[in-house]
Amino acid sequence: MRKLIVSAFISLDGVMQAPGGPDEDRSDGFAFGGWTVPHADAAFGEAMGSLFAEPFELLLGRRTWEIFAGHWPHMSDDGDDAGLARQFNATTKHVATHYPEILSRWPGSIALGADAVAAVRALKSQDGPTLLTQGSSTLVQQLLASDVVDEIRLLTFPVLLGRGKRLFDDAARPAAFRLESGVVSPDGIVITRYVRAGDVVTGSYALE
């Protein structure tokens, strides 16, 4: 059985849209592209290094795939992100898309098919590397609604963005998670790792 990890950069109000640059995703008039960049510090780099330290395959929505396909295959071999570029270019990319013909632009990209969640369940039942999401808010919301997520790794940045694509929506299936680790970076990024821990348990503070 494979593990499925959802990894995301989010603002304090849960927005995850366009964290890396002004022109990454301006859909619906989003004006704050690149909002994570001023806060990146050594602890941020260590968290990302840890995330990509073990073998993985990517799970991507079409929009995120297009952003990545326009970036990672064109990175130089001696740049700051050369190691990550080699990992992303070499690994398999499982993509939720209705246009599989576009995937030839980035070798190693495979369409999940008409039922993305069913395809992910099938992938999880196999042996192989961890399945790791990046961005892909719509796909991630579908996965959270289908109870296939084993782990959530969040980097929560000290900003309020007000509007934009969000990680969680009302369709998420109720589930309990256990905090496995948590640190705060010097620049205020809250870096957390949550592991699936059964069903939601309730109680009451009411007096008898």
N, C-alpha and C positions, 0 to 999 in steps of 0.2 A: 504493500500500500504506500502510495506517495502522500506527502504532506503538502497542503496548500496554504501558502502564506500570503496574506494581503498586506502590502507595504504601502504607506502613503505619507505624504507631507500634507498637513492640514493647518488651517488657521484656527484661532480660538473659537470661531463660530462655525467650524467644520467645512470651510471651503477648501477644495483641493485643485482648483483650476489653474493652469499655467504657472506653476511655481518657478520655472527656470528661466523665463525670458519674456520680454514685452510682446513679441510676435508669436509666442508659442500657441496660444489659443485665445483669440479675441471674440469668439462667438458670444452672442447676446450682449455685445458691448462691454465685455470684461476689460477693465482699464488698469489692472494691477499686475500684469504679467511680470514674473521675476521677483515676486514678493519674498521668496526665501533667501535670495542671494545676499542681502546685507547682513543676514544673521548667521551665515555659514561660518563655522569655527572648527577647531581641531576635533572637538567631541562629535560634531556632525560628520566629519570625515571618517572617524573611527567607527561610528554607527553604520555608515554605508559600507565600509570595508568588511565589517562583521556580517552584514546582510548578504554580501556576494562572496563570502569566503568558502562556502560549501557549493557543490555542484547544483545547478538549477536550470530549469527551462522557464521561459517567460510566457505568461498569459496576458494578452493585450487586447484591448478594444481597437476598433479600426482607426479611430482618431489618434489615439496614442501611438499605434503602429506607424501611421503616416508621419508623425512628428519624429519618431525614432529612426524610421527608414530614411528620412531626409537629413539625419545628423550622424548617427554612429558609423555607417559604412564609409563616411567621408573623413573620419578622424585620422590624423597623422599617427604614424607608429611611434613617434617620440614626444607626443604631447602629454599634458598632465593626466588626461583620462585614457591614455593609450591602453592600459591594462584592462579597464572596464570595456573599452571599445572592442578589444579582442574577444572578451567573454561574450558580449552581446552579439557580436557578429558570428561567433562560432556556435552558439547554443541554438536549440530549436525554439522558434517563436510560434505559439499557438494563438491564432487570431480570430476574434469574433467579427466576421464581416459577411456582407451579402455580395461582395465583389471579389471573389477569390482570385480573379485574373490579375489583380494589382500586386499580388504577393510575390510575383517573380522579381520585383524590384529589389527585394532584400532576401538573398539566399538563406534557406533554413526556415522560412516562414510557411506555416501550414494553416489552412482554414479549419475552424472548429466545426463548421457545417451549420445546418439549419437550426439545430437545437444545441446551443452553446453549452448550456448547463449539463445536458445529458452527455455531451462529449467530455466535459471536465470530469464528470463522475466516472466515465470509462477510463480516462487517463489516471485518475486517482487509484483505481483498482489495480493498476499495473505496478510493476517494479520500475524504478527509475529515479531521476533526480527530483528534488523539490520543485513544485510548481509555484511560481512567484509572480504576483501582479505588480505592475508599475502604472501609476495613473489609472486610466480606463474606468472612470467613475460609473458609467452605465453598466459595464460588465460586472464590476465589483458589487454593485447593488443587486444584480441578479444572483450572484453567488451568495451574498449574505441572506437573501430571501430564500435560498434553497438549502441552507444548512450544510454547506460543503467546505466551509472555511475552518481550518484547524488553528490558525495563529494570525494575530493582527499585530503588526509593528507600526507604530505611529511616531512621527516626529511632529510635534505640535509647536507651532511658531507663535511668538508673542505679538500677533497682529489680529485685528478685526477687519474683515473685508466686506461684509455686508451682503454681498450677492455673489453668485457664481456656482459652478458645479460642486456638489457636495458628496462626501463619502457615504453618509448614512441617509436613508430616506425612510418613509413610513412602512415600506414593504419588508424591511429587515426582519428575519425570523427571530423571535425572542430566544436568547441563549446566554448562558453564564460564561464568563471568561475569568481566568486567574492571572493576576499580575505576576509575571515571572521576573521582570527586572524593570528598573526605572531610574533614570538619572536626569539631572538638569545641566545643560551645557552652560559655559560662561556667558554666552549671549542670550540665555533664556529659553533655549529649545528644550522642551520636555520630551525625552526619548524613552518610549515605553514598549514593552513586549508582553502581549497577552496571549494566553493559551486556552483553547476551548476546555470548558470545565462543566459540562452537563447542562441541565435545565436551569431556568431562573427559579430561585427560591425566594419566597416572600415571608414576611412576618408582620408584626404590628407593635407600635409603641403605645397603643391605647391601654388605659388602666382597666383592670378587671372590675 
